[in-house]
Amino acid sequence: MTSAPESAAVPEIDVQYPDEQLAARMGIEITSWEPDRVVGTMPVTGNRQPFGLLHGGANGVLAETLGSTAAALHGWPERAPVGLELSCTHHRSALDGLVTGVCTPLSVGRTIGTFEIVITDDEDRRVCTAKLTCVYRSRPPGSGG
């Protein structure tokens, strides 16, 4: 996975996922990111549980990746988001293809941000609904990324 698309709304945030990062290992690609909507995809292949279905934990990783990115777009560079709670409701299984996650903010304040992530399959059927809450921590002036 590479940095933000060239049309990124907030170019001062350079998010990269080198090969050793979980998002890259799972094949997650962020296709669009703006403060009010972050979109990404993940292949089902390579992210299945032993019975051949998309692993519920993979949905969680996609949701947290998109939600954390959205949270950063709302707080950076003064405040850094840290995940506080993630909940996932799994509605149906995905067997192949790509799943797509769309993250939108539910509430973003000075210290807490909550985001909804809806994950759908290739036929636009809802696979999972997730909610991520992040707490914002102050970043000292001059601290690195």
C-alpha positions in Angstrom: 0.0 0.0 0.0 1.2 3.5 -0.7 0.6 6.9 0.7 -2.5 8.9 0.1 -4.0 9.3 -3.4 -2.7 12.4 -5.2 -6.0 14.1 -4.6 -5.7 13.8 -0.8 -7.5 16.5 1.1 -4.9 16.8 3.8 -1.4 16.4 2.2 0.5 17.1 5.4 -0.4 13.7 6.8 1.9 11.2 5.1 0.3 7.8 5.9 2.4 4.9 4.6 2.0 1.2 5.2 5.4 -0.5 4.7 5.3 -4.3 4.0 5.7 -5.2 7.6 2.5 -3.4 8.6 -0.7 -5.3 9.2 -2.7 -3.3 6.6 -0.2 -4.0 3.9 -0.1 -7.7 4.8 -3.8 -8.0 4.5 -3.9 -6.2 1.1 -5.8 -3.1 2.4 -5.8 -0.2 0.1 -7.2 3.2 1.0 -8.8 4.5 -2.2 -10.1 7.8 -1.0 -9.6 9.9 2.1 -11.2 13.1 3.2 -12.2 14.2 6.7 -15.8 13.2 6.2 -15.3 10.0 4.2 -12.5 7.4 4.0 -12.9 4.5 1.7 -10.7 1.4 1.4 -10.8 -2.2 0.0 -9.5 -5.5 1.2 -9.3 -8.9 -0.7 -11.2 -11.8 0.8 -8.5 -14.1 -0.5 -5.8 -14.4 2.2 -8.1 -13.1 4.9 -10.3 -16.1 5.4 -11.0 -18.2 8.5 -10.7 -22.0 8.4 -14.2 -22.5 7.0 -13.5 -20.4 3.9 -15.4 -17.2 4.9 -13.9 -13.8 5.4 -12.5 -13.7 8.9 -14.4 -11.4 11.3 -11.1 -10.2 12.6 -10.2 -9.1 9.1 -13.3 -6.9 9.1 -12.0 -5.4 12.4 -8.6 -4.6 10.9 -10.2 -2.9 7.9 -12.5 -1.0 10.1 -9.8 0.2 12.5 -7.5 1.1 9.6 -10.1 3.3 8.0 -11.4 4.7 11.3 -8.0 5.6 12.5 -7.1 7.3 9.3 -10.4 9.3 9.5 -9.6 10.2 13.1 -6.1 11.4 12.2 -7.6 13.7 9.5 -9.6 15.4 12.2 -6.9 15.9 14.8 -3.5 16.0 13.1 -1.0 17.5 13.7 -2.0 18.9 17.1 -3.7 15.8 18.3 -2.9 12.2 17.7 -5.8 9.6 17.8 -5.5 6.4 19.7 -8.1 3.6 19.4 -10.3 3.3 22.5 -13.0 0.9 21.5 -13.9 -1.1 18.4 -17.2 -3.0 17.9 -18.2 -5.0 14.9 -21.5 -6.6 13.9 -21.1 -9.2 11.2 -24.2 -9.4 9.0 -23.2 -11.9 6.3 -20.2 -13.7 5.0 -18.0 -12.8 2.1 -16.6 -15.7 0.1 -14.4 -14.0 -2.5 -13.6 -10.8 -4.3 -13.1 -7.5 -2.5 -14.9 -6.0 0.4 -15.1 -2.2 0.6 -15.3 -0.2 3.7 -16.7 3.4 3.9 -15.9 5.3 7.1 -17.9 8.4 8.2 -17.7 10.4 11.4 -20.6 10.0 13.8 -19.2 12.6 16.3 -15.9 14.3 16.5 -15.0 16.5 19.5 -11.8 17.8 21.0 -11.0 14.7 23.0 -13.2 11.9 21.5 -14.1 10.9 18.0 -16.5 8.1 17.0 -16.7 6.7 13.4 -19.0 4.3 11.6 -17.5 1.9 9.1 -19.8 0.0 6.7 -18.2 -2.9 4.9 -19.9 -4.3 1.8 -19.1 -7.1 -0.6 -18.8 -7.0 -4.4 -22.6 -7.1 -4.7 -23.0 -4.1 -2.4 -24.4 -6.3 0.4 -23.6 -5.2 3.9 -21.1 -7.6 5.4 -20.2 -5.7 8.6 -21.1 -2.6 10.5 -18.3 -1.3 12.8 -18.0 1.6 15.2 -14.6 2.9 16.3 -14.1 5.4 19.1 -10.7 7.1 19.4 -9.3 9.4 22.1 -7.2 12.3 21.0 -3.9 12.9 22.7 -2.1 16.2 22.6 1.2 16.1 20.6 4.0 18.2 22.0 5.2 20.9 19.6 8.0 19.6 17.3 7.3 15.9 18.0 7.8 13.6 15.0 5.1 11.8 13.0 
